[in-house]
Each structure stands twice: as C-alpha cells, then as structure tokens.
Amino acid sequence: MELLDELINSFNTIWPPSFWDVLDIAVLTYLIYKLIQFIRDTRAEGLIKGILILVLFYFLAYVGQMKAVQWIFQRIFNIGIIAVLILFQPELRRTIERVGHARFPMLDKLTGTDSEVTPVSEEITAICEACEDLSSTTTGALIVIERETKLGDLVSNGTIVNAVPSKELFGTIFYPKCPLHDGAVIMRDGKIYAAGVFLPKPVNEDAINKQLGSRHRAAIGMSENSDAIVIVVSEETGAISIAENGDLQRGFSKDSLRQTLSRKLIPESSPASSARRKKEDKA
C-alpha cells in the first residue's frame, strides 16, 4: 500500500505533464529498453534470474523475520554492484564504446571528424582470395579487421608491417614455417598493419565448444573485447569462420565471405556500397 501511495503521489506531481516531464519519461523508457536489449544479447539473462531469486528469498526472510538470513543477504547486496561490474566488464566496455563511437553528423562536422576510412573492395577481395587459398591448403589463419575500437595495445606484442594486402602476402605470413604464422594479422585502414599478434582469451572459455581450437577461441576473445571482425581459417578442416561480438559463425565460402565483409565494412552511402548493391541486383 505504501508503494502504491508513492506511485500515485509521483503521478500527481507530473500531471499535467510539461515538456520536460515527457522528455524525462521518453529517456527513461529508452534506457529501460536498451537495458532489456543488453540483458538479452549477453550472458546477463542468467544473472538477472539469479538476482530475482535472491530478492525473492530475501523477501521471504523479511516476512518471516529471519534476522540471520536477512543479515547475509544485506551483505550480498552491498557488494552486488561491484560483482556485476567485474563479471560483465567486457560487455559493459563494449556497450560504452558503442555509445562513444555513435555518429552525430552535426557534431562530426563541427569537430572535423565526419570523414571515415574503411576497407574498399580491393582489400576485401584480397582477404577473400587469401582465405580461399588458405582454406584449400588447410593452412591456419587469423585476420582481425579493426573498426572503431583501436587495437594499439595488442600491436605491441606483434610486428608492424603496414603493407597493402594481397593474397600472396597473407600466404607468406601464415606459411607454417614463417615466424609470424602463429599470431594474428591486424588490418587497419585497409592495410595489413601488424602480424604475429597474440589475442586475448575469451571471458568464459569453458562454455566454448571443446572442438574449437586455439585460433577460434582467440577470435571469440578478440570479438568480445572490441568491435573488430575476426576471420578464422581452420588448419584442421580449412573451414572459414567469422567472429563478431563474441559470436562465431562458421561455414563461409569465398563469395559469402565477400558479401558479409562488404555489408559490414562498407558504408551504405559510399559509392562502393552502391556498386555492390547494383551488382547484387543484376545477379
């Protein structure tokens, strides 16, 4: 009843609503929507269910006047926020980075940051042709395409290349007797920026399919910690996979890989994107 009275009093304070009241409710609604979306897209769904169960037990302990149980739950809830931040640090970091990288056209024009450098069709073609050749010879490969999140902290453990990509160069880097073949290649601004780079491990490695090797695990870990697109060629089966946002999709061919990279890396407003759509329409 006290909660109902508080809700009624709160409603009375904003009636009739002003412009700021409507804006306040709209912003709150959007935040709740994004929170629900965040929970559904991450491992937070199981955590939320666990928290609701703890709240239910705490309510029962409160109704039953179980002092010892109440004291334990109070201590758990006191450290709960810190525990959540630690458990979901990668997801929270990726979400905050997306907010920071959101496009605001007017602000970009004022600050002079409205230009955007993305891989063009030639670089995508080189990647696809290289993956096709590496797949046919079951040569393992790991290619990280950097996007908004810069990966300079990882480049320090690799070798700077800064070269125009080609299938021959990819083949040389991932040749089994090459000193750089064990690490990953990082693509930046359409070029092979670094090679022999070691990537972070996934957050929940035990939950990953045991059949996946170290390259696939590294790809998942890299995609969990950044917005990069990671391409993997299996050295056991030659299968081509893509990792993005902690999710691994397998079974790509040269053509499907080209279509996926073009869709994800080339802006819809660019001439290259228009040419790609015309080509797809003709096909």
VENDA-V42780 format. One line per field, one symbol per residue. ss: DSSP state (A for helix, B for strand, O for the rest). psi: psi as a letter, one per 30 degrees, with the letter a starting at -180 (. if undefined). burial: # if it has 16 or more other ideal C-beta (glycine too) atoms within 10 Angstrom, else .. A space follows every 10 residues. Layout:
ss = ???
psi = ???
burial = ???
This chain:
ss = OAAAAAAAAA AAAOOOOOAA AAAAAAAAAA AAAAAAAAAA AOOAAAAAAA AAAAAAAAAA AAAOOOAAAA AAAAAAAAOA AAAAAAAOAA AAAAAAAAAA OOOOAAAAAA AOOOOOOOOO AAAAAAAAAA AAAAAAOOOO BBBBBOOOOO OAAAAOOOBB BBBBOOAAAA AAAOOOOOOO OOOBBBBBOO BBBBBBBOOO OOOOAAAOOO OOOAAAAAAA AAAAAOOOBB BBBOOOOOOB BBBBOOBBBB BBOAAAAAAA AAAAAOOOOO AAAAAAAAAA AAO
psi = eeeeeeeeee effgkkklee eeeeeeeeee eeeeeeeeee fagfeeeeee eeeeeeeeee eeeghjeeee eeeeeefege eeeeeeehee eeeeeeeeef gkkjeeeeee fggfkkklkl eeeeeeeeee eeeeefghkk ljkkjkbejk hfffffgakk ehlkklfeee eeegkfgkff ffalkkkkhg ljellhkkll lleieffkkf fkaeeeeeee eeffglglkk kkkkfefgkk lkkkhgkkkl hkleeeeeee eeeffkkffl eeeeeeeeee ee.
burial = .......... .......... .......... .......##. .#.#...... .......#.. #......... ..#....... .......#.# ##.##..... .......... .......##. #.######## #####...## #######... #..##..#.. #...###.## #.##.....# #.######.# .######.#. ###....... .#..###### ########## #####..#.# ####.#.#.. .#.#..#### ##..##.... .##..#.... ...
